[in-house]
């Protein structure tokens, strides 16, 4: 397993400017949630090396998955409430539908 890069797991992600109407407070809340998850993953990475009981490790992996799913849900809520509506208003219904279906398919896997 590779380590988490300097700058965290979000260090290399570029934000698409002009896409959506997400405010700074929403973004900072998202970054805060992801930072907490990052800390959970760092702790999780150490658990097998420290001989932590298997069920405790599984419990923590489940917590991380649930936290990530919560972030996805919030992002989708914000996307549907702003970006998708803007796309539809600009006559880009196909793009909006395509993006929603793409995420829906990913969540079903």
CORJO-V284603 format. One record per pair of residues at least 12 apart in sequence whose C-alpha atoms are under 10 Angstrom apart, sorted by the first residue. I is the first residue (numbers start at 1). J is the second residue. D is the distance in Angstrom with one decimal. If there is no record, write none. Layout:
# CORJO-V284603
I/J/D, I/J/D
This chain:
# CORJO-V284603
1/45/8.8, 3/42/8.8, 3/45/9.0, 4/38/8.6, 4/41/9.2, 4/42/8.0, 8/34/9.5, 8/35/8.0, 8/38/7.5, 8/39/9.7, 9/34/8.5, 9/35/8.6, 9/37/9.9, 9/38/7.2, 10/31/8.5, 10/34/8.4, 10/35/8.9, 10/38/9.5, 18/83/9.8, 19/79/9.4, 19/82/9.2, 19/83/6.6, 19/84/9.9, 19/86/9.3, 19/87/9.7, 20/78/8.5, 20/79/7.1, 20/80/9.7, 20/81/9.1, 20/82/5.7, 20/83/4.5, 20/84/8.2, 20/85/9.2, 20/86/7.6, 20/87/9.2, 21/78/8.6, 21/79/8.8, 21/81/9.2, 21/82/6.1, 21/83/7.0, 21/86/9.2, 22/75/9.6, 22/78/7.3, 22/79/8.5, 22/81/9.7, 22/82/7.8, 22/83/8.8, 26/74/9.5, 26/75/9.5, 26/78/8.9, 27/75/9.7, 29/71/9.9, 30/71/7.1, 30/72/9.9, 30/74/8.5, 30/75/8.4, 31/71/9.7, 33/67/8.1, 33/68/8.8, 33/70/9.3, 33/71/7.4, 34/67/8.6, 34/68/7.9, 34/71/7.8, 36/64/9.6, 36/67/9.1, 37/63/9.1, 37/64/6.4, 37/65/9.2, 37/66/10.0, 37/67/6.8, 37/68/7.4, 37/71/9.8, 38/64/8.9, 39/64/9.9, 40/60/7.9, 40/61/8.8, 40/63/8.6, 40/64/6.8, 40/67/9.7, 41/60/8.6, 41/61/8.1, 41/63/10.0, 41/64/7.2, 43/57/9.9, 43/60/9.1, 44/56/9.7, 44/57/6.9, 44/58/9.4, 44/60/6.8, 44/61/7.3, 44/64/9.0, 45/57/9.3, 45/61/9.9, 47/60/9.5, 69/107/9.0, 72/103/9.4, 72/107/9.3, 76/100/8.5, 76/103/8.5, 76/104/9.9, 79/96/9.7, 79/99/9.8, 79/100/9.1, 80/96/8.8, 80/100/8.4, 83/96/8.1, 84/96/5.2, 84/97/8.1, 84/99/8.6, 84/100/8.4
